[in-house]
Amino acid sequence: MLSMFNIRPEADTAGNPIPLKADMLLNEALRFIIPFQCQITPRSKHHEHIVREWVDS
């Protein structure tokens, strides 16, 4: 499913990508990625159509 989308870093006001940080929260048993901003868009109109059909079914 993820292969149908472009996943890119969020852009600043000048349109430059904001670098992603792979920061983690740690506890005794698990590690969690700290949430980050990103842009998720369909790779093409064809991919968008496939996803919409899947959602509507």
PDB file with one MODEL, atoms N, CA, C and O in Angstrom:
MODEL        1
ATOM      1  N   MET A   1       0.818  -1.183   0.000  1.00  0.00           N
ATOM      2  CA  MET A   1       0.000   0.000   0.000  1.00  0.00           C
ATOM      3  C   MET A   1       0.872   1.260   0.000  1.00  0.00           C
ATOM      4  O   MET A   1       0.583   2.201  -0.739  1.00  0.00           O
ATOM      5  N   LEU A   2       1.913   1.296   0.800  1.00  0.00           N
ATOM      6  CA  LEU A   2       2.756   2.494   0.858  1.00  0.00           C
ATOM      7  C   LEU A   2       3.437   2.792  -0.468  1.00  0.00           C
ATOM      8  O   LEU A   2       3.800   3.938  -0.735  1.00  0.00           O
ATOM      9  N   SER A   3       3.614   1.768  -1.304  1.00  0.00           N
ATOM     10  CA  SER A   3       4.275   1.990  -2.590  1.00  0.00           C
ATOM     11  C   SER A   3       3.445   2.865  -3.523  1.00  0.00           C
ATOM     12  O   SER A   3       3.962   3.332  -4.538  1.00  0.00           O
ATOM     13  N   MET A   4       2.186   3.096  -3.210  1.00  0.00           N
ATOM     14  CA  MET A   4       1.324   3.932  -4.048  1.00  0.00           C
ATOM     15  C   MET A   4       1.444   5.415  -3.718  1.00  0.00           C
ATOM     16  O   MET A   4       0.811   6.245  -4.370  1.00  0.00           O
ATOM     17  N   PHE A   5       2.249   5.757  -2.715  1.00  0.00           N
ATOM     18  CA  PHE A   5       2.340   7.138  -2.261  1.00  0.00           C
ATOM     19  C   PHE A   5       3.769   7.653  -2.286  1.00  0.00           C
ATOM     20  O   PHE A   5       4.723   6.895  -2.113  1.00  0.00           O
ATOM     21  N   ASN A   6       3.899   8.960  -2.506  1.00  0.00           N
ATOM     22  CA  ASN A   6       5.153   9.670  -2.271  1.00  0.00           C
ATOM     23  C   ASN A   6       5.103  10.163  -0.837  1.00  0.00           C
ATOM     24  O   ASN A   6       4.143  10.820  -0.437  1.00  0.00           O
ATOM     25  N   ILE A   7       6.118   9.855  -0.074  1.00  0.00           N
ATOM     26  CA  ILE A   7       6.207  10.310   1.312  1.00  0.00           C
ATOM     27  C   ILE A   7       7.446  11.187   1.398  1.00  0.00           C
ATOM     28  O   ILE A   7       8.578  10.721   1.267  1.00  0.00           O
ATOM     29  N   ARG A   8       7.195  12.469   1.623  1.00  0.00           N
ATOM     30  CA  ARG A   8       8.278  13.452   1.597  1.00  0.00           C
ATOM     31  C   ARG A   8       8.279  14.265   2.884  1.00  0.00           C
ATOM     32  O   ARG A   8       7.255  14.375   3.558  1.00  0.00           O
ATOM     33  N   PRO A   9       9.441  14.839   3.223  1.00  0.00           N
ATOM     34  CA  PRO A   9       9.475  15.716   4.400  1.00  0.00           C
ATOM     35  C   PRO A   9       8.636  16.965   4.155  1.00  0.00           C
ATOM     36  O   PRO A   9       8.448  17.386   3.014  1.00  0.00           O
ATOM     37  N   GLU A  10       8.143  17.543   5.226  1.00  0.00           N
ATOM     38  CA  GLU A  10       7.406  18.807   5.158  1.00  0.00           C
ATOM     39  C   GLU A  10       8.355  19.886   4.643  1.00  0.00           C
ATOM     40  O   GLU A  10       9.564  19.800   4.855  1.00  0.00           O
ATOM     41  N   ALA A  11       7.814  20.904   3.966  1.00  0.00           N
ATOM     42  CA  ALA A  11       8.635  21.989   3.427  1.00  0.00           C
ATOM     43  C   ALA A  11       8.516  23.235   4.303  1.00  0.00           C
ATOM     44  O   ALA A  11       7.488  23.477   4.934  1.00  0.00           O
ATOM     45  N   ASP A  12       9.602  24.023   4.324  1.00  0.00           N
ATOM     46  CA  ASP A  12       9.552  25.293   5.055  1.00  0.00           C
ATOM     47  C   ASP A  12       8.871  26.354   4.185  1.00  0.00           C
ATOM     48  O   ASP A  12       8.395  26.040   3.094  1.00  0.00           O
ATOM     49  N   THR A  13       8.821  27.596   4.652  1.00  0.00           N
ATOM     50  CA  THR A  13       8.113  28.653   3.926  1.00  0.00           C
ATOM     51  C   THR A  13       8.744  28.974   2.574  1.00  0.00           C
ATOM     52  O   THR A  13       8.073  29.513   1.694  1.00  0.00           O
ATOM     53  N   ALA A  14      10.025  28.650   2.400  1.00  0.00           N
ATOM     54  CA  ALA A  14      10.709  28.873   1.125  1.00  0.00           C
ATOM     55  C   ALA A  14      10.574  27.680   0.188  1.00  0.00           C
ATOM     56  O   ALA A  14      11.080  27.714  -0.934  1.00  0.00           O
ATOM     57  N   GLY A  15       9.893  26.620   0.641  1.00  0.00           N
ATOM     58  CA  GLY A  15       9.709  25.430  -0.183  1.00  0.00           C
ATOM     59  C   GLY A  15      10.814  24.401  -0.057  1.00  0.00           C
ATOM     60  O   GLY A  15      10.807  23.398  -0.771  1.00  0.00           O
ATOM     61  N   ASN A  16      11.765  24.628   0.838  1.00  0.00           N
ATOM     62  CA  ASN A  16      12.865  23.685   1.044  1.00  0.00           C
ATOM     63  C   ASN A  16      12.436  22.585   2.009  1.00  0.00           C
ATOM     64  O   ASN A  16      11.761  22.865   3.000  1.00  0.00           O
ATOM     65  N   PRO A  17      12.821  21.327   1.731  1.00  0.00           N
ATOM     66  CA  PRO A  17      12.445  20.242   2.643  1.00  0.00           C
ATOM     67  C   PRO A  17      13.081  20.408   4.019  1.00  0.00           C
ATOM     68  O   PRO A  17      14.255  20.759   4.139  1.00  0.00           O
ATOM     69  N   ILE A  18      12.288  20.149   5.046  1.00  0.00           N
ATOM     70  CA  ILE A  18      12.781  20.182   6.420  1.00  0.00           C
ATOM     71  C   ILE A  18      13.353  18.798   6.720  1.00  0.00           C
ATOM     72  O   ILE A  18      12.625  17.810   6.630  1.00  0.00           O
ATOM     73  N   PRO A  19      14.644  18.699   7.077  1.00  0.00           N
ATOM     74  CA  PRO A  19      15.237  17.382   7.331  1.00  0.00           C
ATOM     75  C   PRO A  19      14.491  16.621   8.431  1.00  0.00           C
ATOM     76  O   PRO A  19      14.093  17.193   9.446  1.00  0.00           O
ATOM     77  N   LEU A  20      14.314  15.322   8.202  1.00  0.00           N
ATOM     78  CA  LEU A  20      13.664  14.468   9.192  1.00  0.00           C
ATOM     79  C   LEU A  20      14.676  14.028  10.232  1.00  0.00           C
ATOM     80  O   LEU A  20      15.849  13.816   9.924  1.00  0.00           O
ATOM     81  N   LYS A  21      14.215  13.894  11.461  1.00  0.00           N
ATOM     82  CA  LYS A  21      15.051  13.375  12.537  1.00  0.00           C
ATOM     83  C   LYS A  21      14.465  12.039  12.963  1.00  0.00           C
ATOM     84  O   LYS A  21      13.254  11.919  13.147  1.00  0.00           O
ATOM     85  N   ALA A  22      15.304  11.055  13.118  1.00  0.00           N
ATOM     86  CA  ALA A  22      14.853   9.729  13.548  1.00  0.00           C
ATOM     87  C   ALA A  22      15.015   9.601  15.057  1.00  0.00           C
ATOM     88  O   ALA A  22      15.656   8.670  15.543  1.00  0.00           O
ATOM     89  N   ASP A  23      14.434  10.535  15.791  1.00  0.00           N
ATOM     90  CA  ASP A  23      14.518  10.501  17.251  1.00  0.00           C
ATOM     91  C   ASP A  23      13.589   9.433  17.808  1.00  0.00           C
ATOM     92  O   ASP A  23      12.514   9.180  17.263  1.00  0.00           O
ATOM     93  N   MET A  24      14.010   8.823  18.881  1.00  0.00           N
ATOM     94  CA  MET A  24      13.241   7.742  19.492  1.00  0.00           C
ATOM     95  C   MET A  24      12.958   8.068  20.952  1.00  0.00           C
ATOM     96  O   MET A  24      13.767   8.693  21.637  1.00  0.00           O
ATOM     97  N   LEU A  25      11.791   7.629  21.409  1.00  0.00           N
ATOM     98  CA  LEU A  25      11.474   7.635  22.834  1.00  0.00           C
ATOM     99  C   LEU A  25      11.742   6.233  23.346  1.00  0.00           C
ATOM    100  O   LEU A  25      11.363   5.254  22.702  1.00  0.00           O
ATOM    101  N   LEU A  26      12.374   6.127  24.468  1.00  0.00           N
ATOM    102  CA  LEU A  26      12.723   4.821  25.010  1.00  0.00           C
ATOM    103  C   LEU A  26      12.016   4.597  26.334  1.00  0.00           C
ATOM    104  O   LEU A  26      11.882   5.509  27.150  1.00  0.00           O
ATOM    105  N   ASN A  27      11.569   3.370  26.529  1.00  0.00           N
ATOM    106  CA  ASN A  27      11.155   2.966  27.867  1.00  0.00           C
ATOM    107  C   ASN A  27      11.821   1.624  28.129  1.00  0.00           C
ATOM    108  O   ASN A  27      12.695   1.222  27.360  1.00  0.00           O
ATOM    109  N   GLU A  28      11.452   0.940  29.153  1.00  0.00           N
ATOM    110  CA  GLU A  28      12.159  -0.284  29.529  1.00  0.00           C
ATOM    111  C   GLU A  28      12.015  -1.404  28.507  1.00  0.00           C
ATOM    112  O   GLU A  28      12.928  -2.216  28.357  1.00  0.00           O
ATOM    113  N   ALA A  29      10.888  -1.464  27.802  1.00  0.00           N
ATOM    114  CA  ALA A  29      10.651  -2.595  26.913  1.00  0.00           C
ATOM    115  C   ALA A  29      10.527  -2.216  25.441  1.00  0.00           C
ATOM    116  O   ALA A  29      10.805  -3.041  24.571  1.00  0.00           O
ATOM    117  N   LEU A  30      10.120  -0.995  25.148  1.00  0.00           N
ATOM    118  CA  LEU A  30       9.812  -0.621  23.772  1.00  0.00           C
ATOM    119  C   LEU A  30      10.500   0.673  23.374  1.00  0.00           C
ATOM    120  O   LEU A  30      10.906   1.476  24.214  1.00  0.00           O
ATOM    121  N   ARG A  31      10.616   0.846  22.057  1.00  0.00           N
ATOM    122  CA  ARG A  31      11.100   2.103  21.495  1.00  0.00           C
ATOM    123  C   ARG A  31      10.010   2.646  20.582  1.00  0.00           C
ATOM    124  O   ARG A  31       9.346   1.890  19.872  1.00  0.00           O
ATOM    125  N   PHE A  32       9.832   3.949  20.607  1.00  0.00           N
ATOM    126  CA  PHE A  32       8.829   4.600  19.787  1.00  0.00           C
ATOM    127  C   PHE A  32       9.476   5.725  18.999  1.00  0.00           C
ATOM    128  O   PHE A  32      10.286   6.476  19.542  1.00  0.00           O
ATOM    129  N   ILE A  33       9.126   5.850  17.716  1.00  0.00           N
ATOM    130  CA  ILE A  33       9.599   6.979  16.925  1.00  0.00           C
ATOM    131  C   ILE A  33       8.782   8.200  17.322  1.00  0.00           C
ATOM    132  O   ILE A  33       7.558   8.129  17.430  1.00  0.00           O
ATOM    133  N   ILE A  34       9.459   9.311  17.537  1.00  0.00           N
ATOM    134  CA  ILE A  34       8.774  10.561  17.847  1.00  0.00           C
ATOM    135  C   ILE A  34       8.049  11.014  16.581  1.00  0.00           C
ATOM    136  O   ILE A  34       8.657  11.040  15.510  1.00  0.00           O
ATOM    137  N   PRO A  35       6.769  11.370  16.672  1.00  0.00           N
ATOM    138  CA  PRO A  35       6.021  11.801  15.477  1.00  0.00           C
ATOM    139  C   PRO A  35       6.707  12.971  14.769  1.00  0.00           C
ATOM    140  O   PRO A  35       7.347  13.809  15.405  1.00  0.00           O
ATOM    141  N   PHE A  36       6.562  13.012  13.444  1.00  0.00           N
ATOM    142  CA  PHE A  36       7.157  14.070  12.639  1.00  0.00           C
ATOM    143  C   PHE A  36       6.183  14.458  11.532  1.00  0.00           C
ATOM    144  O   PHE A  36       5.297  13.684  11.171  1.00  0.00           O
ATOM    145  N   GLN A  37       6.358  15.659  10.999  1.00  0.00           N
ATOM    146  CA  GLN A  37       5.516  16.156   9.917  1.00  0.00           C
ATOM    147  C   GLN A  37       6.048  15.645   8.582  1.00  0.00           C
ATOM    148  O   GLN A  37       7.258  15.601   8.362  1.00  0.00           O
ATOM    149  N   CYS A  38       5.128  15.256   7.687  1.00  0.00           N
ATOM    150  CA  CYS A  38       5.507  14.840   6.347  1.00  0.00           C
ATOM    151  C   CYS A  38       4.334  15.082   5.400  1.00  0.00           C
ATOM    152  O   CYS A  38       3.218  15.366   5.833  1.00  0.00           O
ATOM    153  N   GLN A  39       4.604  14.966   4.113  1.00  0.00           N
ATOM    154  CA  GLN A  39       3.577  15.082   3.088  1.00  0.00           C
ATOM    155  C   GLN A  39       3.397  13.715   2.453  1.00  0.00           C
ATOM    156  O   GLN A  39       4.371  13.096   2.024  1.00  0.00           O
ATOM    157  N   ILE A  40       2.163  13.239   2.390  1.00  0.00           N
ATOM    158  CA  ILE A  40       1.859  11.949   1.777  1.00  0.00           C
ATOM    159  C   ILE A  40       0.882  12.214   0.641  1.00  0.00           C
ATOM    160  O   ILE A  40      -0.244  12.655   0.867  1.00  0.00           O
ATOM    161  N   THR A  41       1.328  11.939  -0.594  1.00  0.00           N
ATOM    162  CA  THR A  41       0.498  12.188  -1.768  1.00  0.00           C
ATOM    163  C   THR A  41       0.543  10.975  -2.696  1.00  0.00           C
ATOM    164  O   THR A  41       1.541  10.254  -2.710  1.00  0.00           O
ATOM    165  N   PRO A  42      -0.525  10.734  -3.476  1.00  0.00           N
ATOM    166  CA  PRO A  42      -0.500   9.627  -4.435  1.00  0.00           C
ATOM    167  C   PRO A  42       0.601   9.849  -5.474  1.00  0.00           C
ATOM    168  O   PRO A  42       0.879  10.984  -5.859  1.00  0.00           O
ATOM    169  N   ARG A  43       1.223   8.759  -5.922  1.00  0.00           N
ATOM    170  CA  ARG A  43       2.298   8.863  -6.916  1.00  0.00           C
ATOM    171  C   ARG A  43       1.787   9.339  -8.271  1.00  0.00           C
ATOM    172  O   ARG A  43       2.520   9.987  -9.018  1.00  0.00           O
ATOM    173  N   SER A  44       0.533   9.022  -8.591  1.00  0.00           N
ATOM    174  CA  SER A  44      -0.045   9.423  -9.875  1.00  0.00           C
ATOM    175  C   SER A  44      -1.563   9.385  -9.761  1.00  0.00           C
ATOM    176  O   SER A  44      -2.107   8.918  -8.760  1.00  0.00           O
ATOM    177  N   LYS A  45      -2.248   9.882 -10.797  1.00  0.00           N
ATOM    178  CA  LYS A  45      -3.715   9.803 -10.834  1.00  0.00           C
ATOM    179  C   LYS A  45      -4.162   8.343 -10.847  1.00  0.00           C
ATOM    180  O   LYS A  45      -5.185   7.997 -10.255  1.00  0.00           O
ATOM    181  N   HIS A  46      -3.397   7.494 -11.519  1.00  0.00           N
ATOM    182  CA  HIS A  46      -3.721   6.063 -11.560  1.00  0.00           C
ATOM    183  C   HIS A  46      -3.671   5.460 -10.157  1.00  0.00           C
ATOM    184  O   HIS A  46      -4.579   4.730  -9.761  1.00  0.00           O
ATOM    185  N   HIS A  47      -2.620   5.762  -9.411  1.00  0.00           N
ATOM    186  CA  HIS A  47      -2.513   5.254  -8.042  1.00  0.00           C
ATOM    187  C   HIS A  47      -3.641   5.800  -7.170  1.00  0.00           C
ATOM    188  O   HIS A  47      -4.200   5.076  -6.347  1.00  0.00           O
ATOM    189  N   GLU A  48      -3.972   7.073  -7.352  1.00  0.00           N
ATOM    190  CA  GLU A  48      -5.066   7.675  -6.590  1.00  0.00           C
ATOM    191  C   GLU A  48      -6.379   6.947  -6.880  1.00  0.00           C
ATOM    192  O   GLU A  48      -7.156   6.676  -5.964  1.00  0.00           O
ATOM    193  N   HIS A  49      -6.625   6.632  -8.148  1.00  0.00           N
ATOM    194  CA  HIS A  49      -7.842   5.914  -8.540  1.00  0.00           C
ATOM    195  C   HIS A  49      -7.903   4.537  -7.867  1.00  0.00           C
ATOM    196  O   HIS A  49      -8.953   4.141  -7.362  1.00  0.00           O
ATOM    197  N   ILE A  50      -6.797   3.818  -7.860  1.00  0.00           N
ATOM    198  CA  ILE A  50      -6.757   2.489  -7.231  1.00  0.00           C
ATOM    199  C   ILE A  50      -7.064   2.595  -5.742  1.00  0.00           C
ATOM    200  O   ILE A  50      -7.848   1.805  -5.217  1.00  0.00           O
ATOM    201  N   VAL A  51      -6.460   3.555  -5.059  1.00  0.00           N
ATOM    202  CA  VAL A  51      -6.690   3.722  -3.619  1.00  0.00           C
ATOM    203  C   VAL A  51      -8.141   4.099  -3.355  1.00  0.00           C
ATOM    204  O   VAL A  51      -8.756   3.569  -2.430  1.00  0.00           O
ATOM    205  N   ARG A  52      -8.700   5.013  -4.157  1.00  0.00           N
ATOM    206  CA  ARG A  52     -10.101   5.411  -3.959  1.00  0.00           C
ATOM    207  C   ARG A  52     -11.047   4.228  -4.173  1.00  0.00           C
ATOM    208  O   ARG A  52     -12.013   4.069  -3.427  1.00  0.00           O
ATOM    209  N   GLU A  53     -10.777   3.400  -5.181  1.00  0.00           N
ATOM    210  CA  GLU A  53     -11.607   2.208  -5.397  1.00  0.00           C
ATOM    211  C   GLU A  53     -11.528   1.275  -4.201  1.00  0.00           C
ATOM    212  O   GLU A  53     -12.543   0.725  -3.774  1.00  0.00           O
ATOM    213  N   TRP A  54     -10.335   1.094  -3.659  1.00  0.00           N
ATOM    214  CA  TRP A  54     -10.154   0.213  -2.503  1.00  0.00           C
ATOM    215  C   TRP A  54     -10.908   0.757  -1.291  1.00  0.00           C
ATOM    216  O   TRP A  54     -11.555  -0.004  -0.571  1.00  0.00           O
ATOM    217  N   VAL A  55     -10.828   2.074  -1.063  1.00  0.00           N
ATOM    218  CA  VAL A  55     -11.505   2.692   0.082  1.00  0.00           C
ATOM    219  C   VAL A  55     -13.022   2.583  -0.076  1.00  0.00           C
ATOM    220  O   VAL A  55     -13.728   2.326   0.898  1.00  0.00           O
ATOM    221  N   ASP A  56     -13.522   2.776  -1.289  1.00  0.00           N
ATOM    222  CA  ASP A  56     -14.964   2.756  -1.536  1.00  0.00           C
ATOM    223  C   ASP A  56     -15.565   1.357  -1.528  1.00  0.00           C
ATOM    224  O   ASP A  56     -16.785   1.214  -1.442  1.00  0.00           O
ATOM    225  N   SER A  57     -14.734   0.326  -1.617  1.00  0.00           N
ATOM    226  CA  SER A  57     -15.287  -1.047  -1.670  1.00  0.00           C
ATOM    227  C   SER A  57     -15.604  -1.600  -0.300  1.00  0.00           C
ATOM    228  O   SER A  57     -16.071  -2.733  -0.184  1.00  0.00           O
TER     229      SER A  57
ENDMDL
END
